Amino acid sequence: MSRVTRILPLLVGMVMVMTGHSACVGTGSDEDSDGLCISNDSCPSDAENDSDSDALCGSVDSCPYDDFNDMDSDALCGDVDMCPAGTATDADSDDLCGDNDPCPFDWENDADSDDICGDVDSCPWDAEHDADDDYLCGSVDSCPYDGENDADSDFICGDVDSCPYEGLDGFDDACGGLSVEATVATSIVVPVVIIGAVVAAVDIVMQNRKKSATTDVASGPITKSSSSRTSEGPYSLILQLFRHSFLFVF
């Protein structure tokens, strides 16, 4: 029965009621007040007379406005089911029905495009899945390709650090060599020590000359003890040299 055919008797019945004529067309009562008497009413208890045209009167139709009567059997009639043909509803609320959703439980639908849905992806935002095997996904790894994560703490990741274990690599090109501080200290201390040693040596020589001159004038013949002291001169000179050098520097 077409929709027009169903509605026409209803309109006729309404007109007859308004004009004082019989409340329905045909014989018998009009239980559903659709203007059709029982003799002419295909659905005597359904005023809309099978609205969805599924050959089931609304009074006995579980889904009176769904001609497929809940196709996906999810207890939601098609007229109110957001996914009427899906075997699963939109579980992840991404506006995609389960039967059309590539990742039915991942609302971002594989954000990193690695063909692994986020709900089962160990690194849902890292397509390389922790490339350096440091148990940190690339999306949160400060050095995604350096398993030691900047071992020398110079803010340069090991995979691009020419000296990955030299903390001052940015200033010292010689890996494993002296640090900048040590190099600066050495360049200052060594010259100072040399200068101090030279000054001390000159001072010692001058003092020895003065002592020698005084001894030649004041003393008589050289005795055994004075000869012994003279033979110890080189050792004494060395000791004095070191002593004066360190005193000069420090």
C-alpha positions as CSV (number, residue, x, y, z in Angstrom):
1,M,0.0,0.0,0.0
2,S,1.5,3.3,-1.0
3,R,1.8,6.2,1.4
4,V,-0.8,8.3,-0.5
5,T,-3.2,5.4,-0.4
6,R,-2.8,5.1,3.3
7,I,-3.1,8.8,4.1
8,L,-6.1,9.5,1.8
9,P,-8.7,7.6,3.9
10,L,-7.4,9.3,6.9
11,L,-8.0,12.7,5.3
12,V,-11.4,11.6,4.1
13,G,-12.3,10.4,7.6
14,M,-11.2,13.7,9.2
15,V,-13.3,15.6,6.7
16,M,-16.4,13.4,7.4
17,V,-16.0,13.9,11.1
18,M,-15.7,17.7,10.7
19,T,-18.8,17.7,8.5
20,G,-20.8,15.5,10.8
21,H,-20.7,12.3,8.7
22,S,-19.6,8.9,9.9
23,A,-16.2,8.8,11.7
24,C,-14.8,6.2,9.3
25,V,-15.1,4.8,5.9
26,G,-16.4,1.3,5.7
27,T,-18.0,-0.9,8.3
28,G,-17.0,-1.5,11.8
29,S,-15.3,0.8,14.3
30,D,-12.2,2.9,13.8
31,E,-10.0,1.8,16.7
32,D,-6.9,3.8,15.7
33,S,-8.8,6.9,14.7
34,D,-7.3,7.0,11.3
35,G,-10.6,7.5,9.4
36,L,-10.7,3.9,8.3
37,C,-13.2,1.4,9.6
38,I,-12.0,-2.1,10.4
39,S,-13.3,-3.4,7.1
40,N,-11.0,-1.1,5.2
41,D,-8.1,-0.7,7.6
42,S,-5.0,-2.9,6.9
43,C,-3.6,-2.0,10.3
44,P,-6.7,-1.4,12.6
45,S,-4.5,-0.7,15.6
46,D,-1.9,1.5,13.8
47,A,-3.0,5.0,12.9
48,E,0.0,5.4,10.5
49,N,-0.8,2.1,8.8
50,D,2.7,0.6,8.5
51,S,4.6,3.8,8.2
52,D,7.9,2.1,7.2
53,S,6.2,-0.1,4.6
54,D,7.8,-3.3,5.9
55,A,4.5,-5.2,5.9
56,L,4.4,-5.0,9.7
57,C,1.8,-2.8,11.3
58,G,3.2,-0.3,13.8
59,S,1.3,-2.0,16.7
60,V,3.4,-5.2,16.2
61,D,6.6,-3.7,14.5
62,S,9.6,-3.5,16.8
63,C,11.0,-0.7,14.7
64,P,8.0,1.1,13.2
65,Y,10.1,3.6,11.4
66,D,12.9,1.3,10.2
67,D,12.0,-0.9,7.3
68,F,15.1,-3.0,7.9
69,N,14.1,-3.6,11.5
70,D,17.5,-3.1,13.2
71,M,19.7,-4.5,10.4
72,D,22.8,-4.8,12.6
73,S,21.0,-6.3,15.5
74,D,22.4,-3.9,18.0
75,A,19.0,-3.2,19.6
76,L,18.9,0.2,18.0
77,C,16.4,0.8,15.2
78,G,17.8,2.2,12.0
79,D,16.0,5.6,12.4
80,V,17.9,6.3,15.6
81,D,21.1,4.2,15.0
82,M,24.1,6.3,14.0
83,C,25.6,3.2,12.5
84,P,22.5,1.3,11.2
85,A,24.4,-1.1,9.0
86,G,27.4,-1.6,11.2
87,T,28.1,-4.8,13.1
88,A,29.7,-2.5,15.7
89,T,28.8,1.0,16.7
90,D,31.3,3.9,16.8
91,A,33.2,2.6,19.8
92,D,36.0,5.2,19.6
93,S,33.7,8.2,19.0
94,D,35.5,9.2,15.8
95,D,32.3,9.5,13.8
96,L,33.1,6.4,11.8
97,C,31.0,3.3,12.2
98,G,32.8,0.1,13.1
99,D,32.3,-1.5,9.7
100,N,33.9,1.5,8.0
101,D,36.5,2.4,10.7
102,P,40.1,1.3,9.9
103,C,40.9,1.5,13.6
104,P,37.6,0.9,15.4
105,F,39.1,1.4,18.9
106,D,41.5,4.2,18.1
107,W,39.9,7.6,17.7
108,E,43.0,9.0,16.0
109,N,43.0,6.1,13.4
110,D,46.7,5.3,13.4
111,A,48.1,8.8,14.1
112,D,51.7,7.9,13.1
113,S,50.6,6.1,9.9
114,D,52.6,3.0,10.7
115,D,49.7,0.6,9.9
116,I,49.3,-0.2,13.6
117,C,46.2,1.2,15.3
118,G,46.9,3.3,18.4
119,D,45.1,1.0,20.8
120,V,47.7,-1.8,20.1
121,D,50.7,0.4,19.1
122,S,53.5,0.6,21.7
123,C,54.5,4.0,20.3
124,P,51.3,5.4,18.8
125,W,52.9,8.7,17.8
126,D,56.3,7.3,16.7
127,A,56.3,5.5,13.3
128,E,59.8,4.2,14.0
129,H,58.9,2.5,17.3
130,D,61.8,3.7,19.5
131,A,64.5,3.6,16.8
132,D,67.4,3.7,19.3
133,D,65.9,1.0,21.6
134,D,66.2,3.2,24.8
135,Y,62.6,2.4,25.8
136,L,61.5,5.9,25.0
137,C,59.2,6.5,22.0
138,G,60.5,9.0,19.5
139,S,57.7,11.4,20.3
140,V,59.1,11.9,23.9
141,D,62.8,11.0,23.3
142,S,65.1,14.1,23.4
143,C,67.6,12.1,21.3
144,P,65.5,9.7,19.2
145,Y,68.5,8.2,17.5
146,D,70.9,8.1,20.4
147,G,70.4,5.2,22.8
148,E,72.5,6.9,25.5
149,N,70.6,10.2,25.2
150,D,73.6,12.7,25.1
151,A,76.0,10.7,27.3
152,D,78.3,13.7,27.8
153,S,75.5,16.2,28.5
154,D,76.7,18.7,26.0
155,F,73.2,19.2,24.5
156,I,74.3,17.4,21.3
157,C,72.8,14.0,20.7
158,G,75.3,11.2,20.2
159,D,74.2,10.4,16.6
160,V,75.3,13.9,15.5
161,D,78.0,14.6,18.2
162,S,81.6,14.3,16.7
163,C,82.8,13.6,20.3
164,P,79.9,11.9,22.0
165,Y,81.8,11.4,25.3
166,E,83.5,14.8,25.5
167,G,81.4,17.1,27.5
168,L,82.9,20.3,25.9
169,D,82.9,19.0,22.4
170,G,81.5,22.2,21.1
171,F,84.7,23.9,22.0
172,D,87.3,21.1,21.9
173,D,87.8,19.3,18.6
174,A,90.2,16.8,20.0
175,C,88.1,14.0,21.4
176,G,89.5,12.7,24.7
177,G,92.0,15.5,24.8
178,L,92.3,18.2,27.4
179,S,89.2,20.1,28.2
180,V,89.1,23.8,27.6
181,E,89.7,24.5,31.3
182,A,92.8,22.2,31.3
183,T,94.1,23.7,28.1
184,V,93.7,27.2,29.4
185,A,95.3,26.3,32.7
186,T,98.2,24.6,30.9
187,S,98.8,27.6,28.6
188,I,99.1,29.9,31.6
189,V,100.9,27.8,34.2
190,V,103.7,26.4,31.9
191,P,105.1,29.7,30.7
192,V,104.9,31.1,34.3
193,V,106.8,28.1,35.6
194,I,109.5,28.5,32.9
195,I,109.8,32.2,33.6
196,G,110.0,31.5,37.3
197,A,112.7,28.9,36.8
198,V,114.8,31.3,34.7
199,V,114.4,34.1,37.2
200,A,115.2,31.8,40.1
201,A,118.3,30.4,38.3
202,V,119.6,33.9,37.7
203,D,119.0,34.8,41.3
204,I,120.8,31.7,42.6
205,V,123.8,32.3,40.3
206,M,124.1,35.8,41.4
207,Q,123.9,34.8,45.1
208,N,126.5,32.1,44.6
209,R,128.8,34.6,42.9
210,K,128.4,37.0,45.8
211,K,129.1,34.2,48.3
212,S,132.1,33.0,46.3
213,A,133.6,36.5,46.1
214,T,133.2,37.0,49.8
215,T,134.7,33.6,50.6
216,D,137.8,34.3,48.4
217,V,138.5,37.5,50.2
218,A,137.7,36.4,53.7
219,S,139.0,32.8,53.8
220,G,142.4,31.3,53.6
221,P,143.3,28.0,51.9
222,I,140.4,25.7,50.9
223,T,139.8,23.1,53.5
224,K,138.4,19.6,53.1
225,S,135.0,20.6,54.5
226,S,134.7,23.7,52.2
227,S,135.7,21.4,49.3
228,S,132.9,19.0,50.2
229,R,130.4,21.9,50.3
230,T,131.6,23.0,46.9
231,S,131.1,19.5,45.4
232,E,127.6,19.5,46.7
233,G,126.9,22.8,44.8
234,P,125.1,21.3,41.8
235,Y,122.6,19.4,43.9
236,S,122.0,22.4,46.1
237,L,121.6,24.5,43.0
238,I,118.9,22.2,41.6
239,L,117.0,22.1,44.9
240,Q,117.2,25.9,45.2
241,L,116.0,26.2,41.6
242,F,112.9,24.1,42.3
243,R,112.2,25.9,45.6
244,H,112.5,29.3,44.0
245,S,110.4,28.3,41.0
246,F,107.5,27.1,43.1
247,L,107.7,30.1,45.4
248,F,107.6,32.4,42.4
249,V,104.6,30.7,40.8
250,F,102.5,30.0,44.0
